[in-house]
C-alpha cells in the first residue's frame, strides 16, 4: 500500500520536504527512496552512517531516517552524532529496526527525541512518521 501524494508532503511554499534515508542494504535504500519520492518527498539515500554524516556536513535535511543495525556505526551512534552536530534535529530523526522495543533503544529515543518505526513497515506508515517529524520542524520554525 502506498500513501497518497498530497500537500502534507510539501512545505507551505510548495517545495518538497527533504529526507535522508540511511540503510546498509542498497536494495532497501533504492526501493524506499523511490517510494518516498513517489508520495511527494525529496529523498536522498546513503548506505552507511559515515556517508550520512558526510552528507549532513554539506546539505540540510528536514528528516533523517536510519536503520539501527548497520556495520561500522549503528543507527543509534549515528543519531547521537547527528544530535550533537545539530540539536535542532531532535524529534526529526526516525529509527527503524526489526527489534525496536529494547531497553537500549527506548533509552536512546528518550534521550535524543528520535521516533521509532518497527520493521517491517508500510510506506504509508513511514509517510505518517515523516509528517509527524516535519510537524516538529514547523513548531521550531513557525511561518
N, C-alpha and C positions, 0 to 999 in steps of 0.2 A: 504494500500500500504506500502511495506517495502522498505527501502533503500538498495541498493546492497552492499554487503560486498566488500570492496576494500582497497587498500593500504592507502587511505586517512584517514582511521580509525586506523592507526597504526603509531608508531614512526618510525623514519628512521632505528632504529636497529631491527624493526620487532615486538617489544612488543606493546601490545595494550594500547591506551590512557585510563587512569583511570577516572571514573566518580563516583561521589557521588550523588545519586538521593534521594531527600527528599520530601516526601508527607505523610500526615497523613492518607491517605487511603491505607491500606495494599494491596488491590487488584490492585490499580494503581501502587504501587511500584513493585509488583511481575510482572505484565504484562510489564511495561516499562523496568524493569531490564532485562527480557528475550529478549525483542525486541532489546534493545541496545546491549546486548551480541551477539545476532544473527547477527547484522550488523557489528560486529567486535570490539566493545569497551569492556573494563573490567568494569563492573558496580557493585557497592555496593549500596544497598538501605537501608534507615532507615525511620522510621515513625514519627520522631519528630525532631524539631530543636535542642533539648537538646542532642539527640542521635548523630546528625550531629556534634555538637561541640565536643562531646567526641571522635568521630572517627577522626576528624581533629587533635585532640591532639596526636593521635598515628599513623596516616597514612597520606601520602601526596596524593592528587588527582589533576589531571590535570584540570578538570572541575567540577563545582558543579551546579546541577540543583535543584531548590527548588520551591515548591508551595508557593503561597503567603498566602492564608487563612488557618492557622493551629492553633490549640489550644496551650496554654502555651506561645508560642512565634511565631510571624508571620514570614513569609519568609523575609519580609523587615528588621525586627530586626535581624534575622539570618545573612543576608547579611552584615549589619553594623558591627556585631561582627566578622564575618569572615575577612572582610577587615581590621578591627582593629588588629586582630591576625596576619594576613599575607597580607600586602599591595600588594604583587605580584599576589594575586587572582583577583585584579581589571581587569575587562574585561574578566574574565574566569568563571563568575557566570551567570547563566540563571535563570530568574524569570518567573515562569509560573502562569497564572491567567486567570480566565474567565472574569475579569474586569481589564485588564492590563492597559488600557489607561485612568488613572485618574491623576489628578494633583499631588497627593502624590506619585504615582508610577513613574510618569515621573521625578519628583524631585529626588526620590531615585535612579533611573537608571542613571541620570546625575551625581549625587554626588558620586556614587560608581563604575560607569563604567559597571554595570550589564546590560546584554542583556535581552530583554523581548520576551516571546513567548505566544501568545494568545491561551487559551484553547477554544475549543478542537483543537488539532493539530495532524498531521500525523507523523509517525515515521520518514519519510524522511525529514520533516521539522525540527524535533528535531536533527536528524543527521547532517543536514546542519548547524544548530546553534552551535552544538558541534564542528564541524570542524572549524567554524569561531573563536570560543573561543580558540581552540588549535593553530590556526594560530597566535593568540596573544602570546601564550606561546613560539612559535618559534621565535617571534620577541624579546622576553625577553631573550631567551637562544639560540642564533644562533649557528648552528652546526659548 
